[in-house]
Amino acid sequence: MNASTLAVDCGGGGIKASVLDAGGTMHAQPVRTSTHYPLPPSKLVSTIASLARQLPPADRATVGMPGMIRHGVVIHTPHYITRSGPRTRVLPELELHWSGFDMKGSLAEALGIPALVLNDAEVHGAGAITGAGLEMIVTLGTGLGNAVFDGGVLAPHVELSQGPVKWGLTYDDYIGEHERLRLGDAMWSRRVRTIVDVLRPMYRWDRLYLGGGNSRRLTPQSLSRLADDVVIVPNSAGIVGGVRAWGLRVP
């Protein structure tokens, strides 16, 4: 199939999109906009539609967004229910609007093409995995994202970002962008290594991918201490994964 794909990566700080051919080659330079808060579902849908109008027409759309997404329906999204973005006050009315929102159906209607909506780390992982063995991806950005694949089959999502680490902090809190800026890259990189060591005996992966915009912030010293089962992948995997996600096998 030679379908072109509108690939959209929705983050806590920005939303970017591009159109790719079946081989994953971009047909236009990505377009980007800041994530504007407060962000009800209708505003995110209209933002994505606005980005799409700046790009060549596509046959289908893949959207990756933070949170728990099941069959294109938003179960919970941690950043988009806040007043001003990550680490700000949760607005109950936004939490209500987002819970159970049919993002897949709404986007398909707004864009006029079939849509696939997944957790953003799942899309990122689709652009990185080989399809052999137990593969896990952890994305480092505004917070932490994660996805697991077994033989190329996407496992049911577990929202690790909301799990407790220490001092009452979640994974999002512990190695998110806010802490990187506060600690500096060297100490933050050591925290990332700690998280890798904590997760390894839990998942026993064959390969772990570290991606997301902040993976490039890992210091050379910390990178040299990661085991051979850990691979750094570029943030562009989140866009290329928009094509490959349509071929993912889901249990």
WOKA-V666216 format. One record per pair of residues at least 12 apart in sequence whose C-alpha atoms are under 6 Angstrom apart, sorted by sequence separation. I is the first residue (numbers start at 1). J is the second residue. If there is no record, write none. Layout:
I|J ; I|J
//
This chain:
6|18 ; 18|30 ; 125|137 ; 136|148 ; 6|19 ; 17|30 ; 81|94 ; 104|117 ; 135|148 ; 5|19 ; 17|31 ; 81|95 ; 135|149 ; 5|20 ; 16|31 ; 134|149 ; 4|20 ; 16|32 ; 134|150 ; 4|21 ; 15|32 ; 133|150 ; 144|161 ; 4|22 ; 15|33 ; 133|151 ; 3|22 ; 14|33 ; 132|151 ; 2|22 ; 14|34 ; 131|151 ; 13|34 ; 14|35 ; 131|152 ; 209|230 ; 13|35 ; 207|229 ; 208|230 ; 209|231 ; 210|232 ; 211|233 ; 213|235 ; 76|99 ; 207|230 ; 209|232 ; 212|235 ; 75|99 ; 121|145 ; 211|235 ; 74|99 ; 75|100 ; 121|146 ; 122|147 ; 74|100 ; 121|147 ; 73|100 ; 74|101 ; 73|101 ; 144|172 ; 73|102 ; 143|172 ; 189|218 ; 73|103 ; 72|103 ; 72|104 ; 143|176 ; 142|176 ; 142|177 ; 141|177 ; 39|80 ; 38|83 ; 72|117 ; 38|84 ; 37|84 ; 69|118 ; 69|119 ; 6|58 ; 5|58 ; 60|113 ; 62|115 ; 64|117 ; 66|119 ; 4|58 ; 7|61 ; 10|64 ; 60|114 ; 61|115 ; 62|116 ; 63|117 ; 64|118 ; 65|119 ; 66|120 ; 4|59 ; 5|60 ; 6|61 ; 7|62 ; 8|63 ; 9|64 ; 10|65 ; 60|115 ; 62|117 ; 64|119 ; 65|120 ; 3|59 ; 5|61 ; 64|120 ; 64|123 ; 135|205 ; 134|205 ; 135|206 ; 137|208 ; 139|210 ; 141|212 ; 134|206 ; 135|207 ; 136|208 ; 137|209 ; 138|210 ; 139|211 ; 140|212 ; 141|213 ; 133|206 ; 135|208 ; 137|210 ; 139|212 ; 141|214 ; 140|214 ; 140|215 ; 153|249 ; 154|250 ; 153|250 ; 127|237 ; 124|237 ; 127|240 ; 124|238 ; 127|241 ; 123|238 ; 126|241 ; 124|241 ; 123|241 ; 126|244 ; 126|245 ; 12|142 ; 62|242 ; 24|240 ; 7|239 ; 7|242
//
